[in-house]
């Protein structure tokens, strides 16, 4: 019986992998694979985009404009994340139930506050930006709040899970000593999870930089706004100049994040103290500088946001969403529901194609991107080209994930005709870099001894990959695939804004024609899709264990 259990698990994972492959193949049938996919001048446009990549515009005026736009993008991200952290910390603690004293109160606290976090994180930040701009106009606070709300929901959910998973022994010791619930939180829970909280917040800040850039596409300034204007003028050399600024921002945040994490893991108390003070001071100065810039140079005030005029705009907009003064709201019309559900299915197919393409690309490049494979410590053999290939693939990963999905989509839509394929390719290009980086770290952290044993018996590199590396890392690989699919599902609506099909394309049209009840219907369909993705992902993860 004991021998049967591992065998069943192995078969279950094999069947699960086969099922996921079949689902991906099914999604491919939603595309008509013929020459009609391309614009007549698509290949010419592709060459022009590539020429702009090789020869970006480095004139002083463009460089100065890029620098100021990069600062706006950074300031919005910092301001948004500062609000998100406050929201996430408070609601995340309440959602964990650590401040409650009875099981009933703990259950009610978890259900209520996790529901709030789930709602705020289920809607993409660009959708929040559209809603805020429609309600209160083109204010920097539209971008800041659009980042703060969903990122607060994401961080709050993770913070709550970290507190739930904290070690029980120190908590029990404090309870036995008679500590209050607040004392248990401050002296028990928080010290146990503080490092992980900071580490994950830094990762989300890197994501907020990209989100801040695409906030600009609703007319709020920053790098995204400049990229959009340059694309409309077909000035691809300027497009790549602004994209390089965005890549530098992401690399800066990535380096800062690594510095913070290395300081947290530093065993030398003095070095850890110095690193902590430097990081804290830099963070504080960046937050203060961002808010001062927004208040002083952008000429906006939080009190102006709460004016009677903005209140009337918001009242009219949100009243329109719930169908006030509309005798035939779209969310009560069966035909509108039929059309909405059809778009929902298309959006699902787009997300499946995207994660499938990203998975294939990441799988083909992950071994050369692993440091232990490049330096020969994984298989005891090192090729002369391994280090060169390592740096090339890693640079491609950085380049791929630094460019937001919406920017990829805006370029791809010049090559392919509007539809699901451009959206899937844009999502795949961005997530390929993220998946590859995460997978490479998994390979770097694995035990090299089984691979070395295979190599010593004369196994080829392909045999070592399929019989040694893949069985060990596949569960973690699958976890990251499902995690990124959840993210892709939330992002599909964004690439649709530029004509990549699905719910996003119709959402933008409905917004342009002020069809507010249709917006509500599309948001409901979008949230249903996200809930289905969460449920399917969680069920698949459990089946893969």
C-alpha positions as CSV (number, residue, x, y, z in Angstrom):
1,X,0.0,0.0,0.0
2,X,2.8,2.4,0.9
3,X,4.5,1.8,-2.5
4,X,1.2,2.5,-4.2
5,X,0.9,6.1,-2.9
6,X,4.0,7.5,-4.7
7,X,2.9,5.8,-7.8
8,X,-0.5,7.3,-7.7
9,X,1.0,10.7,-7.0
10,X,3.3,10.3,-10.0
11,X,0.4,9.3,-12.3
12,X,-1.7,12.2,-10.9
13,X,1.0,14.7,-11.8
14,X,1.5,13.2,-15.2
15,X,-2.2,13.3,-15.9
16,X,-2.4,16.9,-14.6
17,X,0.5,18.0,-16.9
18,X,-1.2,16.3,-19.9
19,X,-4.5,18.0,-19.1
20,X,-2.8,21.4,-18.9
21,X,-1.1,20.8,-22.3
22,X,-4.5,19.8,-23.8
23,X,-6.1,23.0,-22.5
24,X,-3.3,25.1,-24.0
25,X,-3.8,23.3,-27.4
26,X,-7.5,23.9,-27.2
27,X,-6.9,27.6,-26.7
28,X,-4.9,27.7,-30.0
29,X,-8.0,26.7,-32.0
30,X,-9.5,30.1,-31.2
31,X,-7.1,31.6,-33.8
32,X,-7.3,31.2,-37.5
33,X,-3.7,30.6,-38.4
34,X,-3.3,32.1,-41.8
35,X,-1.6,35.1,-43.5
36,X,-4.6,37.3,-42.6
37,X,-3.3,37.6,-39.1
38,X,-0.7,40.2,-40.2
39,X,-1.2,43.8,-41.3
40,X,-0.1,44.3,-45.0
41,X,2.9,46.3,-43.8
42,X,3.5,44.3,-40.7
43,X,7.0,43.0,-41.5
44,X,8.1,46.5,-42.5
45,X,6.8,47.9,-39.2
46,X,8.7,45.1,-37.4
47,X,11.9,46.1,-39.1
48,X,11.3,49.8,-38.2
49,X,10.7,48.8,-34.5
50,X,13.9,46.8,-34.5
51,X,15.8,49.7,-36.1
52,X,14.5,52.0,-33.3
53,X,15.8,49.5,-30.8
54,X,19.3,49.5,-32.3
55,X,19.4,53.3,-32.8
56,X,17.3,55.0,-30.0
57,X,16.9,58.8,-30.1
58,X,19.6,60.2,-27.8
59,X,19.1,63.9,-28.5
60,X,19.3,66.1,-25.4
61,X,15.7,67.2,-25.5
62,X,14.4,63.6,-25.6
63,X,16.8,62.5,-22.8
64,X,15.7,65.3,-20.6
65,X,12.0,64.6,-21.3
66,X,12.6,60.9,-20.6
67,X,14.4,61.8,-17.3
68,X,11.5,64.0,-16.1
69,X,8.9,61.4,-17.2
70,X,10.8,58.7,-15.4
71,X,10.7,60.7,-12.2
72,X,6.9,61.2,-12.5
73,X,6.6,57.4,-13.0
74,X,8.7,56.8,-9.9
75,X,6.9,59.4,-7.8
76,X,3.5,57.9,-8.6
77,X,4.7,54.4,-7.8
78,X,6.2,55.5,-4.5
79,X,3.2,57.5,-3.5
80,X,0.8,54.7,-4.5
81,X,2.9,52.0,-2.7
82,X,3.1,54.1,0.5
83,X,-0.7,54.2,0.7
84,X,-0.9,50.5,-0.3
85,X,1.4,49.5,2.6
86,X,-0.7,51.4,5.2
87,X,-3.9,49.8,3.8
88,X,-2.4,46.3,3.5
89,X,-0.8,46.4,7.0
90,X,-4.1,47.4,8.8
91,X,-6.5,45.3,6.8
92,X,-4.0,42.4,6.5
93,X,-3.8,42.1,10.3
94,X,-7.5,42.3,10.6
95,X,-7.9,39.6,7.9
96,X,-5.5,37.3,9.7
97,X,-7.7,37.3,12.8
98,X,-4.7,37.7,15.1
99,X,-6.5,40.4,17.1
100,X,-9.6,38.4,17.9
101,X,-10.0,36.3,21.0
102,X,-12.7,33.8,20.0
103,X,-13.1,31.4,17.1
104,X,-16.3,33.0,15.9
105,X,-14.8,36.5,15.9
106,X,-11.7,35.2,14.2
107,X,-13.8,33.5,11.4
108,X,-16.0,36.6,10.9
109,X,-12.9,38.9,10.8
110,X,-11.2,36.6,8.2
111,X,-14.2,36.3,6.0
112,X,-15.1,40.0,6.0
113,X,-11.7,41.6,5.6
114,X,-10.4,38.9,3.2
115,X,-13.5,39.7,1.1
116,X,-12.5,43.3,1.0
117,X,-8.9,42.4,0.0
118,X,-10.2,40.0,-2.6
119,X,-12.4,42.6,-4.2
120,X,-9.8,45.4,-4.3
121,X,-7.1,43.1,-5.8
122,X,-9.4,41.4,-8.3
123,X,-9.7,44.6,-10.5
124,X,-6.6,45.6,-12.4
125,X,-4.9,48.9,-11.5
126,X,-5.5,50.4,-15.0
127,X,-9.2,49.7,-14.7
128,X,-9.2,51.5,-11.3
129,X,-7.4,54.4,-13.1
130,X,-10.1,54.6,-15.8
131,X,-12.8,54.6,-13.1
132,X,-11.0,57.3,-11.1
133,X,-10.3,59.5,-14.1
134,X,-14.0,59.2,-15.2
135,X,-15.1,60.1,-11.7
136,X,-12.7,62.9,-10.7
137,X,-10.8,63.9,-13.8
138,X,-7.1,63.8,-14.8
139,X,-5.6,64.1,-11.3
140,X,-2.3,62.5,-10.2
141,X,-4.4,61.0,-7.4
142,X,-6.3,58.9,-10.0
143,X,-3.0,57.1,-10.7
144,X,-1.9,57.0,-7.1
145,X,-5.1,55.6,-5.8
146,X,-5.3,53.2,-8.8
147,X,-2.0,51.7,-7.7
148,X,-2.7,51.9,-3.9
149,X,-6.1,50.0,-4.0
150,X,-5.1,46.8,-5.9
151,X,-1.6,46.6,-4.5
152,X,-2.9,47.1,-1.0
153,X,-5.3,44.2,-1.7
154,X,-2.4,42.0,-2.9
155,X,-0.1,42.9,-0.1
156,X,-2.8,42.6,2.5
157,X,-3.7,39.1,1.4
158,X,0.0,38.0,1.5
159,X,0.5,39.7,4.9
160,X,-2.6,37.9,6.3
161,X,-1.3,34.5,5.0
162,X,2.2,35.2,6.5
163,X,0.6,35.9,9.9
164,X,-1.5,32.8,9.6
165,X,1.5,30.6,8.8
166,X,3.7,32.0,11.7
167,X,5.3,29.6,14.1
168,X,3.0,28.7,16.9
169,X,5.5,28.1,19.7
170,X,6.5,31.7,20.4
171,X,2.8,32.8,20.2
172,X,1.8,30.1,22.7
173,X,4.6,31.2,25.1
174,X,3.3,34.8,25.0
175,X,-0.3,33.7,25.6
176,X,0.9,31.6,28.6
177,X,2.7,34.6,30.0
178,X,-0.6,36.6,29.9
179,X,0.2,38.9,27.0
180,X,-2.7,40.9,25.4
181,X,-3.7,40.3,21.8
182,X,-1.9,43.6,20.8
183,X,1.3,42.6,22.7
184,X,1.2,39.1,21.0
185,X,0.9,40.8,17.6
186,X,3.7,43.3,18.3
187,X,6.2,41.0,20.1
188,X,5.1,37.7,18.7
189,X,3.7,37.7,15.2
190,X,5.4,40.7,13.6
191,X,9.0,39.8,14.5
192,X,8.5,36.4,13.0
193,X,7.2,37.6,9.6
194,X,8.7,41.1,9.4
195,X,11.6,40.0,7.1
196,X,9.2,38.2,4.6
197,X,6.9,41.2,4.6
198,X,9.6,43.6,3.6
199,X,11.0,41.2,1.0
200,X,7.7,40.8,-0.7
201,X,6.9,44.5,-0.5
202,X,10.1,45.2,-2.4
203,X,9.1,42.7,-5.1
204,X,5.7,44.4,-5.4
205,X,7.4,47.8,-5.6
206,X,9.2,46.6,-8.8
207,X,5.8,45.7,-10.2
208,X,4.4,49.1,-9.1
209,X,7.0,50.8,-11.3
210,X,5.6,49.0,-14.4
211,X,2.0,49.7,-13.2
212,X,2.8,53.4,-12.8
213,X,4.1,53.5,-16.3
214,X,0.9,52.1,-17.8
215,X,-1.2,54.5,-15.6
216,X,0.1,57.2,-17.9
217,X,-1.9,55.7,-20.8
218,X,-5.1,57.3,-19.4
219,X,-3.4,60.7,-19.9
220,X,-1.7,61.2,-16.5
221,X,1.9,61.8,-17.8
222,X,5.0,59.8,-17.1
223,X,6.9,57.3,-19.3
224,X,3.8,55.5,-20.5
225,X,2.3,58.7,-21.8
226,X,5.5,59.6,-23.8
227,X,5.7,56.0,-25.2
228,X,2.1,56.3,-26.3
229,X,2.6,59.7,-28.0
230,X,5.8,58.4,-29.8
231,X,4.0,55.2,-31.0
232,X,1.1,57.3,-32.4
233,X,3.7,59.4,-34.3
234,X,5.5,56.2,-35.4
235,X,8.8,57.5,-33.8
236,X,10.1,54.1,-32.7
237,X,13.5,55.5,-31.9
238,X,11.9,57.7,-29.2
239,X,9.8,54.8,-28.0
240,X,12.8,52.7,-27.2
241,X,14.5,55.6,-25.5
242,X,11.6,55.9,-23.0
243,X,11.5,52.1,-22.7
244,X,15.2,52.1,-21.7
245,X,14.4,54.6,-19.0
246,X,11.8,52.2,-17.7
247,X,14.2,49.3,-17.8
248,X,16.7,51.4,-15.8
249,X,14.0,52.1,-13.2
250,X,13.2,48.4,-12.9
251,X,16.9,47.5,-12.6
252,X,17.3,50.2,-9.9
253,X,14.5,48.9,-7.9
254,X,15.7,45.3,-8.4
255,X,19.2,46.3,-7.1
256,X,17.7,48.2,-4.2
257,X,15.5,45.2,-3.4
258,X,18.5,42.8,-3.4
259,X,20.4,45.2,-1.1
260,X,17.5,45.3,1.4
261,X,17.1,41.5,1.3
262,X,20.9,40.9,1.7
263,X,20.8,43.3,4.7
264,X,17.9,41.4,6.3
265,X,19.7,38.1,5.9
266,X,23.1,39.5,7.0
267,X,24.5,37.6,10.0
268,X,26.8,40.4,11.1
269,X,24.7,42.6,13.5
270,X,26.6,45.8,12.7
271,X,26.3,45.4,9.0
272,X,22.7,44.6,9.3
273,X,22.1,47.7,11.5
274,X,23.9,50.0,9.0
275,X,22.2,48.4,6.0
276,X,18.8,48.8,7.7
277,X,19.4,52.4,8.6
278,X,20.6,53.3,5.1
279,X,17.6,51.5,3.5
280,X,15.1,53.1,5.9
281,X,16.5,56.6,5.4
282,X,16.6,56.3,1.6
283,X,13.0,54.9,1.6
284,X,11.8,57.8,3.9
285,X,13.5,60.4,1.7
286,X,12.0,58.9,-1.5
287,X,8.5,58.9,0.0
288,X,8.8,62.5,1.3
289,X,10.3,63.7,-2.0
290,X,7.5,62.0,-4.1
291,X,4.7,63.5,-2.1
292,X,6.3,66.9,-2.0
293,X,6.7,66.8,-5.8
294,X,3.1,65.8,-6.3
295,X,1.8,68.5,-3.9
296,X,4.2,71.3,-5.0
297,X,5.0,70.8,-8.7
298,X,1.9,69.0,-9.9
299,X,-0.3,71.7,-8.2
300,X,-2.8,69.2,-6.8
301,X,-4.2,68.9,-3.3
302,X,-5.9,66.0,-1.6
303,X,-8.6,68.5,-0.5
304,X,-9.2,69.6,-4.1
305,X,-9.9,65.9,-4.9
306,X,-12.8,66.1,-2.3
307,X,-14.4,69.2,-3.8
308,X,-18.1,69.5,-4.4
309,X,-17.6,69.5,-8.2
310,X,-15.6,66.2,-8.1
311,X,-18.2,64.8,-5.7
312,X,-21.0,65.5,-8.2
313,X,-18.9,63.9,-11.0
314,X,-18.3,60.8,-8.9
315,X,-22.0,60.7,-8.0
316,X,-23.0,60.8,-11.6
317,X,-20.5,58.2,-12.7
318,X,-21.1,55.6,-10.0
319,X,-24.8,56.3,-10.2
320,X,-24.5,55.4,-13.9
321,X,-22.7,52.2,-13.1
322,X,-25.6,50.9,-10.9
323,X,-28.1,52.0,-13.6
324,X,-29.7,55.0,-12.0
325,X,-32.0,56.8,-14.5
326,X,-31.4,54.0,-17.0
327,X,-34.7,52.1,-17.9
328,X,-32.8,49.3,-19.6
329,X,-29.5,48.6,-17.8
330,X,-27.2,46.2,-19.7
331,X,-26.6,44.0,-16.7
332,X,-30.4,43.1,-16.8
333,X,-30.4,42.3,-20.5
334,X,-30.0,38.7,-21.6
335,X,-28.4,39.6,-25.0
336,X,-25.8,41.8,-23.3
337,X,-25.0,38.9,-20.9
338,X,-24.6,36.5,-23.9
339,X,-22.2,38.9,-25.6
340,X,-20.3,39.5,-22.3
341,X,-19.9,35.8,-21.6
342,X,-18.7,35.3,-25.2
343,X,-16.0,37.9,-24.6
344,X,-15.2,36.3,-21.2
345,X,-14.5,33.0,-23.0
346,X,-12.3,34.8,-25.5
347,X,-10.4,36.4,-22.6
348,X,-9.9,33.0,-21.0
349,X,-8.5,31.6,-24.3
350,X,-6.1,34.6,-24.5
351,X,-4.8,34.0,-21.0
352,X,-4.3,30.3,-21.7
353,X,-2.4,31.0,-24.9
354,X,-0.3,33.6,-23.1
355,X,0.8,31.3,-20.3
356,X,1.4,28.5,-22.8
357,X,3.7,30.6,-25.0
358,X,5.5,32.0,-21.9
359,X,6.0,28.5,-20.4
360,X,7.4,27.1,-23.7
361,X,9.9,30.0,-24.0
362,X,10.9,29.8,-20.3
363,X,11.4,26.0,-20.5
364,X,13.7,26.3,-23.5
365,X,15.9,28.9,-21.8
366,X,15.8,28.2,-18.1
367,X,18.8,25.8,-17.9
368,X,21.3,28.2,-19.7
369,X,19.9,31.0,-17.3
370,X,20.8,29.1,-14.1
371,X,24.0,30.1,-12.6
372,X,25.0,26.6,-11.4
373,X,24.4,25.2,-14.8
374,X,26.6,28.0,-16.4
375,X,29.5,27.6,-14.1
376,X,29.4,23.7,-14.2
377,X,28.6,23.1,-10.5
378,X,25.3,21.4,-11.4
379,X,26.6,18.8,-13.8
380,X,30.4,18.9,-13.2
381,X,30.9,19.9,-16.9
382,X,31.3,23.4,-18.2
383,X,31.2,24.5,-21.8
384,X,33.1,27.5,-23.1
385,X,29.9,29.2,-24.2
386,X,27.9,28.6,-21.0
387,X,28.8,31.9,-19.3
388,X,28.1,33.9,-22.5
389,X,24.8,32.2,-22.9
390,X,24.0,32.8,-19.3
391,X,24.4,36.6,-19.5
392,X,22.6,36.8,-22.8
393,X,19.5,34.9,-21.5
394,X,19.5,36.9,-18.2
395,X,19.6,40.2,-20.1
396,X,16.7,39.0,-22.3
397,X,14.8,38.1,-19.1
398,X,15.3,41.6,-17.7
399,X,14.4,43.2,-21.0
400,X,11.3,41.0,-21.3
401,X,9.8,41.6,-17.9
402,X,10.8,45.3,-17.6
403,X,8.5,46.3,-20.5
404,X,4.8,46.3,-19.4
405,X,2.3,44.1,-21.2
406,X,0.5,47.2,-22.5
407,X,3.6,48.5,-24.1
408,X,4.3,45.2,-25.8
409,X,0.7,45.1,-27.0
410,X,0.9,48.6,-28.4
411,X,3.9,47.6,-30.5
412,X,2.6,44.2,-31.6
413,X,-0.7,45.6,-32.7
414,X,1.2,47.5,-35.4
415,X,2.3,44.1,-36.8
416,X,-0.7,41.8,-36.2
417,X,-4.3,42.7,-36.8
418,X,-6.5,43.3,-33.7
419,X,-7.6,40.1,-32.0
420,X,-6.6,37.5,-29.4
421,X,-3.2,36.7,-30.7
422,X,-1.5,40.1,-30.2
423,X,-2.8,40.2,-26.7
424,X,-1.6,36.7,-26.0
425,X,1.9,37.5,-27.4
426,X,2.2,40.7,-25.4
427,X,1.3,38.9,-22.2
428,X,3.6,36.0,-23.0
429,X,6.6,38.3,-23.8
430,X,6.3,40.1,-20.4
431,X,5.6,36.9,-18.3
432,X,8.3,34.9,-20.1
433,X,11.0,37.0,-18.4
434,X,9.3,36.7,-15.0
435,X,8.8,32.9,-15.3
436,X,12.4,32.4,-16.6
437,X,13.9,34.3,-13.7
438,X,11.8,32.5,-11.1
439,X,12.5,29.1,-12.6
440,X,16.2,29.8,-12.9
441,X,16.3,30.5,-9.2
442,X,14.6,27.2,-8.5
443,X,17.3,25.4,-10.5
444,X,20.0,27.3,-8.7
445,X,18.6,26.3,-5.3
446,X,18.2,22.6,-6.1
447,X,20.5,19.8,-4.7
448,X,23.1,19.1,-7.5
449,X,24.1,15.6,-6.3
450,X,21.4,13.6,-8.3
451,X,22.4,15.5,-11.5
452,X,26.1,14.8,-10.9
453,X,25.4,11.1,-10.4
454,X,23.5,11.0,-13.7
455,X,26.4,12.8,-15.4
456,X,28.9,10.4,-13.9
457,X,27.1,7.4,-15.4
458,X,27.4,8.9,-18.9
459,X,24.0,10.6,-19.3
460,X,23.8,13.3,-21.9
461,X,22.6,16.9,-21.2
462,X,19.2,16.1,-22.5
463,X,18.9,13.0,-20.4
464,X,20.1,14.8,-17.3
465,X,17.4,17.5,-18.0
466,X,14.5,15.1,-18.4
467,X,15.4,12.4,-15.9
468,X,17.2,14.5,-13.3
469,X,16.3,18.2,-13.3
470,X,12.7,18.2,-14.5
471,X,11.3,15.6,-11.9
472,X,12.8,17.6,-9.1
473,X,11.8,21.1,-10.1
474,X,8.5,20.4,-11.8
475,X,6.3,21.0,-8.7
476,X,7.8,24.4,-8.2
477,X,7.7,25.2,-11.9
478,X,3.9,24.3,-11.9
479,X,3.3,26.5,-8.9
480,X,4.9,29.5,-10.7
481,X,3.0,28.7,-13.9
482,X,-0.3,28.8,-12.0
483,X,0.6,31.9,-10.1
484,X,1.5,33.8,-13.3
485,X,-1.6,32.5,-15.0
486,X,-3.7,34.2,-12.2
487,X,-1.7,37.4,-12.8
488,X,-2.2,37.1,-16.6
489,X,-5.9,36.6,-16.1
490,X,-6.1,40.0,-14.3
491,X,-4.0,41.6,-17.0
492,X,-5.9,40.4,-20.1
493,X,-8.3,43.3,-19.8
494,X,-5.5,45.8,-20.1
495,X,-4.0,44.6,-23.4
496,X,-7.5,44.7,-24.8
497,X,-7.5,48.5,-24.4
498,X,-5.2,48.8,-27.5
499,X,-7.3,46.5,-29.7
500,X,-6.0,43.1,-28.5
501,X,-9.5,41.7,-28.1
502,X,-11.5,40.2,-25.2
503,X,-13.2,42.1,-22.4
504,X,-10.7,44.9,-22.4
505,X,-11.4,46.0,-26.0
506,X,-15.1,46.2,-25.3
507,X,-14.5,47.9,-21.9
508,X,-12.6,50.7,-23.6
509,X,-15.4,51.1,-26.2
510,X,-18.1,51.2,-23.5
511,X,-16.1,53.8,-21.6
512,X,-15.7,55.9,-24.7
513,X,-19.4,55.9,-25.4
514,X,-20.4,56.4,-21.8
515,X,-22.3,53.1,-21.6
516,X,-21.9,52.8,-17.9
517,X,-24.2,49.9,-17.3
518,X,-22.4,47.9,-19.9
519,X,-19.2,48.8,-18.0
520,X,-20.8,47.2,-14.9
521,X,-21.7,44.1,-16.8
522,X,-18.1,43.7,-18.2
523,X,-16.6,44.3,-14.7
524,X,-18.9,41.5,-13.3
525,X,-17.8,39.2,-16.1
526,X,-14.2,40.1,-15.4
527,X,-14.5,39.4,-11.7
528,X,-16.2,36.1,-12.4
529,X,-13.2,35.2,-14.6
530,X,-10.8,36.1,-11.9
531,X,-12.7,34.1,-9.3
532,X,-12.7,31.1,-11.6
533,X,-9.0,31.5,-12.2
534,X,-8.3,31.7,-8.4
535,X,-10.4,28.5,-7.8
536,X,-8.9,26.6,-10.7
537,X,-5.3,27.6,-9.7
538,X,-5.8,26.7,-6.1
539,X,-7.4,23.3,-7.0
540,X,-4.6,22.5,-9.5
541,X,-1.9,23.4,-6.9
542,X,-3.5,21.0,-4.4
543,X,-3.7,18.3,-7.0
544,X,0.0,18.8,-7.9
545,X,1.2,18.3,-4.3
